[in-house]
Amino acid sequence: MERKKKTFIEKVKAAGPAAVITSAFIGPGTITTATNAGVNFGYALLWAVVFSGLASIIIMNMASRLAIIGDRNVLDASIEMAPNSKAWRLIVLILIGLVTGLTGFGFETGNLIGAETGFTEIIGSPEWLSALLMGMVVLAAILYSTPKFIEMIMKIFVAAMGLIFIVTAILVQPDISEILWGLVPTIPEDGIITTIALIGTTIIAINLIFHSVASADKWTNEEDLQDSYFDSKLNVSLGVVMTIGLIITTSAVLFGTGTEVDSPIVFADALGSSLGSWATIFAATGLILAGLSSSIATPYMVGVIWARIFKWDMVKDNRPKIVATVIVVFGTVLAMFGTAPVPIILFAQATSGIFLPFVAVLFVIATNNKRLGKYKNNLRQNIFGFIMVAVMFLLGFRTIWSVLTTLFS
């Protein structure tokens, strides 16, 4: 029997894992990076955001085929590279657990500080109190949620952030011709680091691992593959559009002013000086949503991945939520004191930088397996895949170099 074609609304309802990923990467870090790109290079690096979105969709679709058709997530596929070696299995599980755990602990504080900054901008409450309130909201979402509920609220966050960042980009009345030129790949002088940073805010190891694991859990039939593809294309595209909106807004308002970008709130302040105080509140609301969505999504992803590593039941076992709770409490306490866990962030960046190319290579190799039948990589997919691998090696090298420079400077 031919499967009934789904409507757009039905496809949106069926989506899920990619909304969590988009909520994770559209956080205060991305806002700061995009603001920095707009302030210093105008529209010139818009193409890098588009490239990172395409790269993410390509790798995530490989993960979908591996999970749904091959019935394997990235953990299984990694272990099967040396199926008879217990040492290899242990190395894979420790490495993935370490990378994802450090990512959660390392970046949760920054995410909560972003939400706290936006909340303080609007309400005027003390920073420690704003951080505590934001932490309590995140903790409630983690403790009293199901995977389906998390996916639902992440869709709401993505939609709300998309509305705010797109509307602000329209309000500043940007130069359309300059925007179009920004989609042509060029790297301005001194722009290589910002270019790589823009790509790196989207393509993150934990996101690819989570998508592989979550897709295997959510979809099991060949017919579900198109739903997974739609999920990736829709949510990653929304993330790309939001990031472009941020760059356009800051380019139109702050390019060439020499503004120092040391906080994501620079984005909100820029709008306020250009469009009035209401615009500051509007943009600060976007910052709150970005901080909260990342603060919820990141520890949730760590819990899901660790559940697969340690064979915990996501429904009956509370340990995935305990892991996520510890990360949230850790981040909240540090955010209340305005302290970022720098050593953990540096170690998380270094391990993620090392692991990211490995994950990319693994997906390319695994999706060339004969067990996928007609769904194994074709020539075009392999060409794109190896381009992505090259970029991820560059990202990994740049991240490690940045960490070493910070440590020894």
C-alpha positions in Angstrom: 0.0 0.0 0.0 1.3 3.4 -0.9 2.0 5.6 2.1 -0.2 8.6 2.5 1.7 11.8 1.7 2.0 14.0 4.8 1.0 17.6 4.9 3.5 20.3 5.9 1.9 20.6 9.4 2.1 16.8 9.8 5.8 16.8 8.9 6.5 19.6 11.4 4.7 17.6 14.1 6.8 14.5 13.3 10.0 16.5 13.5 12.0 16.6 16.7 15.7 15.8 17.2 17.0 18.5 14.9 14.9 21.1 16.8 16.8 20.2 19.9 20.1 20.6 18.0 19.1 24.0 16.6 18.1 25.1 20.1 21.5 24.1 21.3 23.6 25.9 18.8 21.5 29.1 18.6 22.7 30.2 22.0 24.6 33.1 23.5 27.8 31.9 21.9 26.4 32.0 18.4 24.8 35.4 19.1 28.2 36.8 20.2 30.1 35.2 17.2 27.5 36.5 14.7 27.5 39.9 16.3 31.3 40.0 16.1 31.1 39.0 12.4 28.7 41.7 11.6 30.5 44.4 13.6 33.9 43.7 12.1 33.2 42.3 8.6 29.7 43.5 7.7 27.8 41.1 5.4 31.0 39.5 4.0 30.7 36.2 6.0 27.1 35.4 5.4 28.2 32.6 3.0 30.0 30.8 5.9 26.7 30.5 7.8 25.1 29.0 4.7 28.0 26.6 4.2 27.8 25.5 7.8 24.1 24.8 7.5 24.6 22.7 4.3 27.4 20.8 6.0 25.3 20.0 9.0 22.4 18.8 6.9 24.7 16.5 4.8 26.3 14.9 7.9 22.9 14.7 9.8 21.3 13.0 6.8 24.1 10.5 6.8 23.4 9.9 10.5 19.7 9.4 9.7 20.4 6.8 7.0 22.9 5.0 9.3 20.3 5.1 12.2 17.1 4.3 10.4 18.3 2.0 7.5 21.4 0.6 9.0 19.9 0.3 12.5 23.1 1.8 13.9 23.9 4.9 15.9 27.4 6.4 16.0 28.3 4.5 19.1 27.5 1.1 17.5 29.2 2.1 14.2 32.4 3.2 16.1 32.6 0.0 18.1 32.0 -2.2 15.0 35.2 -0.8 13.4 37.0 -3.3 15.7 34.2 -5.5 17.0 36.5 -8.0 18.7 38.5 -5.5 20.7 37.3 -4.7 24.2 39.9 -2.1 24.5 38.6 -0.3 21.4 35.1 -0.4 22.7 36.2 1.1 26.0 38.2 3.9 24.2 35.2 4.8 22.1 32.7 4.9 25.0 35.1 6.9 27.2 36.0 9.4 24.5 32.3 10.0 23.6 31.3 10.2 27.2 34.2 12.6 28.0 33.5 14.9 25.0 29.8 15.2 25.6 30.1 15.5 29.3 32.7 18.2 29.1 30.7 20.0 26.5 27.7 20.0 28.8 29.7 21.2 31.9 31.8 23.6 29.9 29.1 25.5 28.1 26.1 25.4 30.4 27.4 28.3 32.5 27.8 30.5 29.4 24.3 29.6 28.2 22.8 30.5 31.5 24.8 33.8 31.8 23.3 34.7 28.4 19.8 34.1 29.6 20.5 35.9 32.8 22.0 38.9 30.9 18.8 39.2 28.8 16.6 38.9 31.8 18.5 41.5 33.8 18.4 43.9 30.8 14.6 43.7 30.9 13.7 43.3 34.5 16.6 45.1 36.2 17.0 42.4 38.8 20.4 41.6 40.4 22.5 39.3 38.2 22.7 36.5 40.8 18.9 36.4 41.2 18.4 36.4 37.4 20.8 33.5 37.1 19.1 31.6 39.8 15.6 32.1 38.3 16.9 31.1 34.8 18.5 28.0 36.4 15.3 27.0 38.1 13.3 27.3 34.8 15.9 25.1 33.1 15.9 22.6 36.0 12.1 22.3 35.9 12.2 21.7 32.2 14.7 18.9 32.7 13.1 17.2 35.7 9.5 17.2 34.6 9.9 16.5 31.0 9.7 13.6 28.5 11.6 13.4 25.2 8.4 14.4 23.4 7.9 17.4 25.6 11.5 18.5 25.2 11.1 18.3 21.4 7.9 20.3 21.6 9.3 23.2 23.7 12.4 23.3 21.5 10.2 23.7 18.4 8.5 26.6 20.2 11.9 28.2 21.2 13.1 27.9 17.6 10.0 29.4 16.2 10.1 32.3 18.7 13.8 33.0 18.2 13.3 32.8 14.4 10.5 35.4 14.6 12.6 37.8 16.7 15.9 37.6 14.8 14.2 37.8 11.4 12.0 40.7 12.3 14.9 42.7 13.7 16.9 42.1 10.5 14.0 43.5 8.5 13.5 46.5 10.8 17.1 47.8 10.3 16.4 48.0 6.5 19.6 46.4 5.3 21.2 46.9 1.9 19.9 43.9 -0.2 22.7 44.1 -2.7 25.3 43.9 0.0 23.6 40.9 1.5 23.7 39.1 -1.9 27.4 39.9 -2.2 27.9 38.4 1.3 26.7 35.1 0.0 29.7 34.9 -2.4 32.5 33.0 -0.6 35.3 35.4 0.2 37.4 35.8 3.4 38.2 39.4 4.2 41.6 40.4 5.7 41.9 39.1 9.3 38.6 37.2 8.8 39.8 33.6 8.8 39.3 33.1 12.6 35.8 34.6 12.6 35.0 32.5 9.5 36.0 29.3 11.2 34.2 30.4 14.4 30.9 30.9 12.5 31.2 27.5 11.0 32.2 25.9 14.3 29.2 27.3 16.2 26.9 25.2 14.0 29.0 22.0 13.4 29.6 20.6 16.9 30.5 17.0 17.8 27.8 16.6 20.5 25.1 17.7 18.0 26.1 15.0 15.5 26.3 12.3 18.1 22.9 13.3 19.6 21.2 13.3 16.2 22.5 9.8 15.5 21.3 8.4 18.8 18.0 10.3 18.8 17.1 9.4 15.2 17.7 5.7 16.0 15.3 6.0 19.0 12.6 8.0 17.2 12.4 6.4 13.8 12.7 2.7 12.9 11.1 2.3 9.4 12.4 3.0 6.0 9.4 5.2 5.4 10.5 7.4 8.3 13.7 8.5 6.5 11.9 11.4 4.7 10.6 12.6 8.0 14.1 12.7 9.4 15.4 14.5 6.3 12.6 17.1 6.6 13.5 17.5 10.3 17.1 18.3 9.6 16.4 20.6 6.6 13.7 22.6 8.4 15.4 23.1 11.7 19.0 23.6 10.5 17.7 26.0 7.9 15.9 28.0 10.6 19.1 28.1 12.5 21.0 29.4 9.5 18.3 32.1 8.8 18.5 33.2 12.5 22.2 33.5 12.4 22.1 35.4 9.1 19.5 37.7 10.7 21.9 38.4 13.6 24.7 39.3 11.2 22.5 41.5 9.0 21.2 43.4 12.1 24.6 44.1 13.6 26.1 44.8 10.2 23.5 47.5 9.4 23.8 49.1 12.8 27.4 48.6 14.0 29.6 47.8 11.1 32.6 50.2 11.0 31.9 51.7 14.4 34.7 49.9 16.2 32.3 48.5 18.8 34.0 45.9 21.0 31.9 42.7 21.2 32.5 41.2 24.6 29.0 40.0 25.4 25.9 38.9 23.5 24.0 41.9 24.9 25.8 44.1 22.4 23.2 42.9 19.9 20.3 44.2 22.0 22.1 47.5 22.9 22.8 48.1 19.2 19.1 47.8 18.3 18.1 50.0 21.2 20.4 52.8 20.0 19.0 52.5 16.5 15.3 51.8 16.9 14.5 52.7 20.5 14.2 51.1 23.9 11.5 48.8 22.8 13.9 47.2 20.4 16.4 46.5 23.2 13.6 44.6 25.1 12.7 42.7 21.9 16.3 41.7 21.3 16.9 40.9 25.0 13.9 38.6 24.9 15.7 36.8 22.0 18.8 36.5 24.1 16.7 35.0 27.0 15.2 32.4 24.6 18.6 31.6 23.1 20.1 31.1 26.6 17.2 29.0 27.9 17.0 26.8 24.8 20.7 26.1 24.9 20.7 25.6 28.7 17.9 23.0 28.3 19.0 21.3 25.1 22.7 20.8 26.0 22.3 18.9 29.3 19.4 17.0 27.8 21.6 15.8 25.0 24.3 14.7 27.4 21.7 12.7 29.3 20.4 11.0 26.2 23.9 10.1 25.0 25.1 8.8 28.3 21.9 6.7 28.6 23.0 5.0 25.4 26.6 4.6 26.6 25.6 3.0 29.9 22.5 1.2 28.6 20.1 3.2 30.8 16.4 3.2 30.0 15.3 6.7 29.1 11.7 6.1 30.3 12.2 4.1 33.5 15.6 5.2 34.7 16.2 8.5 36.3 19.9 8.6 35.8 19.8 10.5 32.5 17.9 13.2 34.3 20.3 13.1 37.2 23.3 13.7 34.8 21.4 16.6 33.2 20.5 18.0 36.7 24.1 18.0 37.9 25.1 20.0 34.8 22.3 22.5 35.3 23.1 23.0 39.0 26.8 23.4 38.2 26.1 26.0 35.5 23.6 27.9 37.7 26.0 28.2 40.6 28.8 29.5 38.5 26.4 31.8 36.6 25.2 33.3 39.9 28.8 34.4 40.6 29.4 35.4 36.9 32.2 32.9 36.6 32.9 30.8 33.5 34.6 27.4 34.1 37.6 28.3 31.8 39.7 25.1 32.3 36.7 22.9 31.6 35.7 25.0 28.6 39.3 24.8 27.2 39.4 21.0 27.8 35.9 20.6 26.2 37.0 22.6 23.2 40.2 20.6 22.8 38.5 17.2 23.1 35.6 18.2 20.8 38.1 19.6 18.3 39.9 16.3 18.2 36.8 14.2 18.1 34.8 16.2 15.5 36.9 15.0 12.4 36.7 11.5 13.8 32.9 11.6 13.9 32.8 13.0 10.3 35.1 10.3 8.9 33.1 7.7 10.7 29.8 8.8 9.2 31.3 8.9 5.7 32.8 5.4 6.1 29.7 3.9 7.8 27.3 5.3 5.2 29.3 3.5 2.4 28.5 0.1 4.0 26.7 -2.3 1.8 24.1 -3.0 4.4 22.5 0.3 3.6 21.7 -1.0 0.1 20.4 1.7 -2.2 20.8 4.2 0.7 24.5 4.0 0.9 26.5 7.1 -0.2 26.5 7.9 -3.9 29.4 9.8 -5.6 27.9 13.2 -5.0 27.3 12.4 -1.3 30.9 11.1 -0.9 32.4 14.2 -2.5 30.3 16.5 -0.2 31.2 14.2 2.7 34.9 14.4 2.2 34.7 18.2 1.8 33.0 18.3 5.2 35.7 16.1 6.6 38.4 18.5 5.4 36.5 21.4 6.9 36.1 19.6 10.2 39.8 18.8 10.4 40.4 22.5 9.9 37.9 23.3 12.6 39.5 20.8 14.9 43.0 22.1 14.3 41.9 25.7 14.8 40.1 24.8 18.1 43.2 23.0 19.5 45.5 25.8 18.4 43.2 28.3 20.1 43.2 26.3 23.3 47.0 26.0 23.3 47.4 29.7 22.6 45.2 30.5 25.5 47.0 28.2 27.8 50.5 29.3 27.0 49.9 33.0 26.3 
